[in-house]
């Protein structure tokens, strides 16, 4: 299969305008490390309902009329001329009221009604918001203020009549500060698409009661924004940004008069963009959990717009949601929140549940993904997620991180090994100056050579050279009555600079209380280089875990908040390498950084390679 579903989605049937009907070898400290066994993951098989089948993507049955309509609309012929050339243009109005199943953050909505704008965990008085100068706002505020994503939170906080005043004041302030269409940083395809979609979906909290006074300005803003998107949506390379733009166009085509041609144009663009944005296993190619969640949210609200217009949505939307949701669930940890990957903060259980419930998709988490790149093991109360793929390609990157071969591990509701996360929220409670550091290899639970990132971290969420290939195998081994699941992966991110390949082996016992690992450095060529090089294996710990180094320096005692006791131990001959405990941080789903600790195993290794086995085990 190709990188995305572009060729498949282009084959989806389009409805006619008058049609009412329209898814370790473990080197080890002990012999038992070599022979420790593996379990069979109960979630390993994709359910038939979620498998890609040809019936989901029928050959197109579009006639020359639809093709001509899309072409004519694309070159600028007005929709009214194409829809009803012999009658006067219809008066501007909304053709329906959207009932979105997505539920916003009630706390943020309550804060907004109290005069405080909340984004990335930070609160800012409404009087200090500069609606016309997004460059003065932190990125989390830019998206919320200019994308009007706050409307969902406000709608969740109180009945419509209690929200009208706040919504109207913010809308009027924004219009006043942005009088020229297309001028200023607020006019990006992504922000304009989100803005248009939110204006349409949450119109009731803006126009109810006294809000009627804003109706003329509101309808003018809808049409001018939709026309701007019609002309500019294809001018951005970021596929998620394009998807937001196309979603706004489809919503406008469905719920504004004379929108037939616009809807046909938007549907074709949206389906094509989704195919280019999503890999064959359902993961967005940016590999970001937050981007995955945003893609689900867009499709849910577009689907709600179809329902409001009394039209059946394209079957491809349901098929795509059936791919996106299991991939997102694959990153769910024991506390039922999502792990920290590719710049995302640790999404909370409430946020994830709201998105999944709104999607209407009932599916198990995906276990093994090639392009999405995350391997998942569940063993009783334990969950392990392993990054076994290169970072996203630059054209897909949003807040790309050098996290290859990092892992997260939880037992019960306790996150034990985590990544720092939260780079995309930098500028609010997370300081902007540490944004690049949060994207670096050292901010993830993996091995670092010579304090260098395995893939170069660049500005504006971009990445440079580094990991290009990752080989990964997954199997089960058994010995006597013990079983374990074994993952082995290697990357070439350090090959060009240091002549070394990093290989990591993880084995999780069927009880879920024993995680054995080995980090291996091996020459990338036939002959290893001379000399030594510094390395560090970092294991970032979850919140409220108390860590203390053992007397021999080869282990760490871990006291958990749930009163359980764990121990980390080095095995084998690791030379002069020793354990230490250092400060770290972890960013929660609200963008709040929390002081934590990390286990660090540092030492020197020969340029010809080395092996470093370790064990994390629950005691007693």
C-alpha positions in Angstrom: 0.0 0.0 0.0 1.0 3.6 -0.5 1.9 6.1 2.2 -1.7 7.2 2.7 -5.2 6.5 1.5 -5.2 9.2 -1.2 -5.8 6.7 -4.0 -8.5 4.9 -2.1 -10.4 7.9 -0.8 -10.5 9.4 -4.2 -12.6 6.4 -5.2 -15.4 7.1 -2.7 -18.8 7.6 -4.2 -20.2 11.1 -4.2 -23.9 11.8 -3.8 -26.0 13.7 -6.4 -27.3 17.1 -5.4 -30.9 15.9 -5.3 -30.1 12.7 -3.5 -31.4 12.5 0.1 -29.2 9.4 0.9 -26.0 9.8 0.3 -14.8 2.6 9.0 16.8 -10.0 24.9 19.4 -11.6 22.1 19.1 -10.2 25.5 22.5 -9.8 26.9 21.7 -9.9 30.6 22.8 -9.7 34.1 21.7 -13.2 34.6 20.9 -16.2 32.5 17.2 -15.6 33.1 17.4 -12.4 31.1 18.2 -14.4 27.9 15.4 -16.9 28.4 12.7 -14.7 29.8 9.5 -15.4 28.0 6.6 -13.5 26.2 2.8 -13.3 26.2 0.3 -13.3 23.5 -1.3 -9.8 23.3 -5.1 -10.3 23.6 -5.7 -7.2 21.4 -3.3 -8.2 18.7 -5.8 -8.9 15.9 -7.6 -6.1 14.1 -11.3 -6.6 14.3 -13.0 -7.4 11.0 -15.1 -4.3 11.3 -12.0 -2.2 11.3 -10.0 -4.0 8.6 -9.6 -2.3 5.2 -11.9 -4.0 2.7 -12.6 -3.1 -0.9 -16.3 -2.6 -0.1 -15.4 0.6 1.8 -14.0 2.2 -1.2 -16.2 1.7 -4.3 -15.1 3.1 -7.7 -16.4 6.6 -8.3 -19.8 7.0 -9.9 -19.4 10.7 -10.5 -20.9 12.0 -13.7 -19.6 14.8 -15.9 -22.0 17.3 -14.1 -20.2 16.9 -10.7 -16.8 17.1 -12.4 -17.8 20.2 -14.3 -19.3 21.8 -11.1 -16.1 21.3 -9.1 -13.9 22.6 -11.9 -16.1 25.6 -12.4 -16.2 26.4 -8.7 -12.5 26.0 -8.4 -11.8 28.6 -11.1 -14.0 31.1 -9.4 -17.6 30.9 -10.8 -19.9 31.8 -7.9 -21.9 29.0 -6.3 -25.2 30.8 -6.9 -24.6 30.9 -10.6 -23.8 27.2 -10.7 -26.7 26.2 -8.4 -29.5 28.4 -9.6 -28.4 30.6 -12.5 -32.0 31.8 -13.4 -33.0 33.1 -10.0 -31.9 35.9 -7.7 -29.2 35.0 -5.1 -30.7 33.7 -1.8 -30.5 35.9 1.2 -27.7 35.1 3.6 -28.8 32.7 6.4 -28.0 29.5 8.1 -29.9 26.5 6.9 -29.8 24.5 10.1 -28.7 24.2 13.7 -25.8 21.9 14.4 -25.9 19.6 17.3 -22.3 18.5 17.9 -21.6 15.4 20.0 -18.3 16.9 21.0 -18.2 18.2 24.6 -15.8 21.0 25.5 -13.9 21.7 28.6 -16.4 23.0 31.1 -13.8 24.5 33.4 -12.3 26.6 30.6 -15.9 27.7 29.7 -16.7 28.8 33.2 -13.4 30.7 33.4 -14.2 32.4 30.2 -17.6 33.6 31.5 -15.7 34.9 34.6 -13.5 37.0 32.4 -10.4 34.7 32.1 -9.2 33.2 28.9 -7.6 29.8 29.5 -5.2 28.0 27.1 -2.3 25.7 27.8 -3.1 25.7 31.5 -2.6 29.5 31.7 -5.3 32.1 32.5 -5.2 35.5 30.9 -7.7 38.3 31.6 -9.9 39.1 28.6 -8.9 42.7 28.8 -5.3 41.7 28.0 -6.0 39.7 24.9 -4.7 41.4 21.7 -7.0 39.9 19.1 -5.2 41.7 16.2 -1.7 40.7 17.1 -1.3 36.9 17.4 2.5 37.3 17.3 2.2 38.7 20.9 0.2 35.7 22.1 1.7 32.3 23.0 1.0 29.6 20.4 -1.7 27.9 22.6 -3.6 31.2 22.8 -3.2 31.9 19.1 -5.0 28.7 18.2 -7.8 29.2 20.7 -8.3 32.9 20.1 -8.1 33.0 16.3 -9.5 29.5 15.7 -12.4 30.2 18.1 -12.0 26.8 19.6 -13.1 28.4 22.9 -16.7 28.3 21.6 -16.9 24.6 22.4 -15.8 25.1 25.9 -18.2 28.0 26.4 -21.1 26.0 25.1 -20.3 23.2 27.6 -20.3 25.6 30.6 -23.9 26.9 30.7 -27.2 27.2 28.8 -27.1 29.3 25.6 -28.7 32.3 27.1 -25.9 32.6 29.7 -23.2 32.4 27.1 -24.5 34.9 24.5 -22.9 38.0 26.2 -19.4 36.5 26.5 -19.5 35.0 23.0 -20.9 38.2 21.4 -18.3 40.4 23.1 -15.4 38.2 22.0 -16.7 37.9 18.4 -17.2 41.6 18.1 -13.7 42.3 19.5 -12.2 39.9 17.1 -14.0 41.5 14.1 -12.9 44.9 15.1 -9.3 43.9 15.4 -9.3 42.0 12.1 -11.1 44.3 9.6 -9.2 43.2 6.5 -9.8 39.7 5.2 -6.6 37.8 4.6 -4.4 40.3 6.3 -2.3 39.4 9.3 -1.2 36.2 11.0 -4.7 35.3 12.0 -5.4 34.4 8.4 -3.8 31.0 8.0 -5.7 28.1 6.4 -5.8 26.2 9.6 -7.0 29.1 11.8 -9.6 30.3 9.2 -10.9 26.7 8.7 -11.3 26.2 12.5 -12.9 29.6 12.9 -15.4 29.0 10.1 -16.3 25.6 11.4 -16.7 26.8 15.0 -18.8 29.8 13.9 -21.2 27.4 12.1 -21.3 24.6 14.7 -21.7 26.9 17.7 -23.8 29.7 16.1 -26.6 29.3 18.8 -24.4 30.7 21.6 -23.6 33.7 19.4 -27.0 34.5 18.0 -29.5 33.6 20.7 -31.6 36.4 22.2 -29.6 39.7 22.3 -27.1 38.1 19.9 -29.4 38.8 17.0 -27.8 42.2 16.8 -24.7 40.5 15.5 -26.5 38.5 12.8 -25.6 40.6 9.8 -21.9 40.9 10.8 -21.9 37.2 11.5 -23.3 36.2 8.1 -20.9 38.5 6.3 -18.0 37.1 8.2 -19.1 33.5 7.3 -19.2 34.3 3.6 -16.0 36.3 3.4 -14.1 33.6 5.3 -15.5 30.8 3.2 -14.6 32.7 0.0 -11.1 33.3 1.3 -10.7 29.6 2.1 -12.0 28.6 -1.4 -9.1 30.5 -2.9 -6.3 29.6 -0.4 -7.0 26.2 1.1 -4.6 24.4 -1.2 -1.7 26.9 -0.6 -0.4 25.2 2.5 1.6 21.9 2.8 0.5 20.9 6.3 -2.2 18.3 5.7 -3.9 18.8 9.1 -4.2 22.5 8.4 -5.6 21.7 5.0 -8.1 19.3 6.6 -9.3 22.1 8.9 -9.7 24.4 5.9 -11.6 21.8 3.8 -13.8 21.0 6.8 -14.8 24.7 7.1 -15.6 24.8 3.3 -17.8 21.6 3.6 -19.7 23.0 6.5 -20.3 26.3 4.7 -21.4 24.4 1.6 -23.9 22.4 3.6 -25.4 25.1 5.8 -25.2 28.3 3.7 -27.5 29.0 0.7 -26.4 28.1 -2.9 -23.8 25.8 -1.4 -24.1 22.8 -3.6 -21.0 23.5 -5.7 -19.0 24.5 -2.7 -19.9 21.3 -0.9 -18.8 19.2 -3.9 -15.6 21.1 -4.1 -15.0 20.7 -0.3 -15.8 17.0 -0.2 -13.4 16.1 -2.9 -10.6 18.2 -1.2 -11.3 16.9 2.2 -11.2 13.2 1.2 -8.1 13.7 -0.8 -6.3 15.5 2.1 -7.4 12.8 4.6 -5.8 10.2 2.3 -2.5 12.1 2.2 -2.6 12.8 6.0 -3.4 9.3 7.4 -1.2 6.2 7.0 -2.5 2.8 6.0 -2.8 1.7 9.7 -4.9 4.8 10.7 -2.2 7.0 12.3 -1.7 10.6 11.1 1.7 10.9 9.5 2.8 13.6 12.0 2.7 10.7 14.6 1.2 13.2 17.1 -1.6 12.1 19.5 -3.0 15.6 19.6 -3.1 15.8 15.8 -4.8 12.4 15.8 -7.4 13.7 18.2 -7.9 16.9 16.2 -8.5 14.9 13.0 -11.1 12.9 14.8 -12.8 16.1 16.2 -12.9 17.7 12.7 -14.6 14.7 11.2 -17.1 14.4 14.0 -18.1 18.1 13.6 -18.3 17.8 9.8 -20.5 14.8 10.2 -22.7 16.8 12.5 -23.0 19.5 9.8 -24.3 16.9 7.4 -26.9 15.8 9.9 -28.0 19.4 10.5 -28.4 19.9 6.7 -30.5 16.7 6.5 -27.9 15.0 4.3 -26.2 11.6 4.6 -22.4 12.1 5.0 -20.0 10.2 2.7 -19.3 6.7 4.0 -15.6 7.5 3.8 -15.9 9.7 6.9 -17.1 6.7 9.0 -14.4 4.5 7.5 -11.7 7.1 8.3 -12.9 7.4 11.9 -12.8 3.7 12.2 -9.1 3.9 11.4 -8.2 6.9 13.5 -9.8 6.0 16.8 -8.1 2.6 17.4 -4.7 4.2 16.6 -5.3 6.9 19.1 -6.4 4.4 21.7 -3.2 2.5 21.2 -1.4 5.2 23.2 -3.8 5.0 26.2 -2.0 4.2 29.4 -3.1 2.6 32.7 -4.7 5.8 34.0 -6.7 5.8 30.8 -5.0 9.0 29.5 -2.8 9.2 26.5 1.0 9.1 26.6 3.4 12.0 25.7 4.6 11.6 22.1 5.7 14.0 19.3 5.3 17.1 21.4 1.9 16.3 22.8 1.1 16.6 26.5 -0.3 13.6 28.3 -4.0 13.8 27.3 -6.4 13.2 30.2 -8.9 10.4 30.4 -11.8 12.9 30.3 -10.5 14.5 27.1 -9.9 11.2 25.3 -13.2 9.7 26.4 -15.1 12.8 25.1 -13.4 12.4 21.7 -14.0 8.7 21.4 -17.6 8.9 22.6 -18.3 11.6 20.1 -16.8 9.6 17.2 -19.3 6.7 17.8 -16.5 4.2 17.1 -16.3 1.2 19.4 -13.0 -0.6 18.9 -10.1 -2.0 20.8 -6.7 -0.2 20.8 -4.5 -1.1 17.9 -1.5 -3.2 19.1 1.0 -3.2 16.3 1.4 -0.4 13.7 4.0 0.0 10.9 3.6 3.6 9.9 1.9 4.9 13.1 5.0 3.3 14.6 3.9 2.6 18.2 4.0 -0.9 19.6 1.7 -1.7 22.5 1.9 -4.5 25.0 -0.7 -5.2 27.6 0.0 -7.7 30.4 -2.6 -7.8 33.2 -2.4 -4.4 34.9 0.7 -3.3 32.9 0.8 -1.3 29.7 3.9 -0.5 27.6 4.1 1.7 24.5 7.3 1.7 22.4 8.2 4.1 19.7 9.5 1.8 17.0 9.6 4.2 14.0 11.5 7.2 12.7 10.2 10.7 13.5 7.8 12.1 11.0 9.0 13.4 7.7 9.6 17.2 7.6 6.5 17.7 5.4 4.3 16.1 8.1 6.1 17.4 11.2 4.3 19.8 13.6 6.2 19.5 16.8 8.5 16.6 15.8 10.6 14.9 18.5 13.7 12.7 18.4 12.0 10.0 20.5 12.9 6.9 18.5 13.2 3.8 20.8 11.7 5.6 23.8 9.0 3.9 25.8 6.3 4.6 28.4 5.3 2.0 31.0 2.4 2.0 33.5 1.1 -0.4 36.1 -2.5 0.1 37.2 -3.2 3.8 37.2 0.4 4.6 38.0 2.6 6.0 35.2 6.1 4.6 36.0 8.2 5.5 33.0 7.1 8.5 30.9 8.4 11.1 28.4 8.4 14.7 29.3 6.0 15.9 26.6 4.3 19.2 26.2 6.5 20.9 23.6 3.4 22.0 21.6 2.1 23.9 24.6 5.3 25.9 25.1 4.7 29.6 25.7 2.0 29.2 28.3 2.9 27.5 31.6 5.6 25.6 29.8 8.4 28.1 29.1 9.1 28.8 25.5 12.9 28.6 26.1 12.7 24.8 26.8 10.5 23.9 23.8 13.4 22.5 21.8 14.7 20.7 24.8 11.4 19.0 25.3 11.6 17.7 21.7 15.1 16.3 22.2 16.2 12.7 22.8 17.1 13.5 26.4 13.5 14.4 27.2 12.4 10.8 26.3 13.1 7.5 28.0 15.8 6.1 25.8 19.5 6.1 25.2 21.5 9.2 24.3 25.0 9.3 22.8 27.3 12.2 23.6 24.4 14.4 24.6 23.3 14.5 20.9 19.8 14.1 19.5 19.2 10.9 17.5 17.5 13.2 15.0 18.4 16.9 14.6 15.8 19.3 16.2 15.1 22.5 14.3 13.0 25.5 14.9 9.2 25.8 14.3 8.6 22.1 15.1 10.8 20.9 12.2 13.5 18.2 12.3 16.6 17.6 10.3 18.9 14.6 9.6 19.0 11.6 11.8 16.9 8.4 12.1 15.9 7.2 8.7 15.3 3.5 9.3 14.0 1.5 12.2 13.9 -2.3 12.1 11.4 -3.8 14.5 10.4 -7.3 15.4 7.7 -8.6 17.8 7.4 -12.1 19.0 6.5 -14.3 21.9 8.7 -16.7 23.8 7.9 -19.2 26.5 9.8 -21.1 29.1 8.0 -23.4 31.5 5.1 -21.6 33.0 6.4 -18.1 32.4 5.7 -16.1 29.3 6.7 -12.6 28.0 6.3 -10.4 25.0 9.5 -9.4 23.3 10.1 -6.3 21.2 13.4 -5.6 19.5 14.1 -2.5 17.4 17.2 -0.7 16.1 17.7 2.8 14.6 20.6 4.4 12.5 20.3 7.9 14.0 23.9 7.9 15.4 25.5 6.0 12.5 26.6 8.9 10.4 28.1 10.8 13.4 29.4 8.1 15.7 29.4 4.9 13.6 27.0 3.2 16.0 23.6 1.6 15.7 21.3 1.7 18.8 19.3 -1.4 19.4 16.8 -1.8 22.2 15.2 -5.0 23.4 12.2 -5.0 25.8 10.5 -8.0 27.4 7.4 -7.7 29.5 6.3 -10.7 31.6 2.8 -12.0 31.5 2.3 -10.8 35.1 3.2 -7.2 34.0 5.4 -6.7 37.0 8.8 -7.4 35.4 10.2 -5.4 32.5 13.6 -6.6 31.2 15.5 -4.5 28.8 18.8 -4.2 27.0 20.3 -1.3 25.2 23.0 -2.4 22.6 25.4 -0.2 20.7 26.9 -2.0 17.7 29.1 -0.7 14.8 27.3 0.4 11.8 30.1 -0.8 9.5 32.3 -3.9 9.4 34.9 -2.4 11.6 34.2 -0.3 14.7 36.0 3.0 15.5 38.6 3.4 18.2 38.3 5.2 21.4 35.4 5.8 23.8 32.2 7.8 23.8 29.8 9.0 26.5 26.3 7.6 26.7 23.3 8.0 29.0 20.2 5.9 29.4 17.4 8.0 30.7 14.2 6.7 32.4 11.9 9.6 33.3 9.6 8.8 36.2 6.0 9.5 36.7 4.6 12.0 39.2 5.1 11.5 43.0 7.5 8.6 42.6 10.2 8.7 45.2 13.6 7.4 43.9 16.7 6.6 45.9 20.0 5.1 44.5 21.1 1.8 46.1 24.4 1.7 48.0 26.3 -0.1 45.3 25.2 2.5 42.7 23.8 -0.1 40.3 20.1 0.2 41.2 17.4 2.6 42.2 14.6 2.0 44.8 11.2 3.3 43.7 8.4 4.0 46.1 5.1 4.5 44.3 2.2 6.7 45.5 0.0 3.6 45.7 2.5 2.2 48.3 3.9 -0.4 46.0 7.7 -0.8 45.8 9.7 -1.3 42.7 13.4 -1.6 41.9 15.5 -0.7 38.9 18.8 -2.7 38.5 21.6 -2.8 36.0 22.8 -6.2 34.9 25.8 -7.8 33.4 29.2 -6.0 33.0 28.3 -2.4 32.3 31.8 -1.2 33.0 32.0 2.1 35.0 28.3 2.9 34.3 26.3 3.7 37.4 22.9 4.9 38.3 22.0 8.4 39.5 18.7 10.3 40.1 18.2 13.7 38.5 15.4 16.2 38.3 13.0 16.1 35.4 9.6 17.4 34.5 6.3 16.0 33.1 3.6 18.1 31.4 0.0 17.0 32.1 -3.0 17.3 29.7 -3.8 20.8 30.9 -0.3 22.1 30.0 0.9 22.2 33.6 4.5 21.1 34.1 5.2 19.0 37.2 8.6 18.5 38.8 9.6 14.8 38.7 12.7 12.7 38.8 14.6 10.5 36.3 16.9 7.6 36.5 20.1 8.2 34.6 22.7 5.5 33.7 25.8 7.3 32.5 29.2 6.0 31.5 31.7 5.6 28.6 31.5 2.9 26.0 33.9 1.7 23.3 33.3 3.1 19.9 33.2 -0.5 18.8 30.0 -1.0 20.8 28.6 -2.2 24.1 25.7 -3.9 25.9 23.7 -2.5 28.8 21.0 -4.8 30.3 18.6 -3.6 33.0 15.6 -4.8 34.9 12.6 -3.0 36.3 10.6 -5.1 38.7 7.9 -4.9 41.4 9.2 -6.3 44.7 7.3 -8.2 47.3 
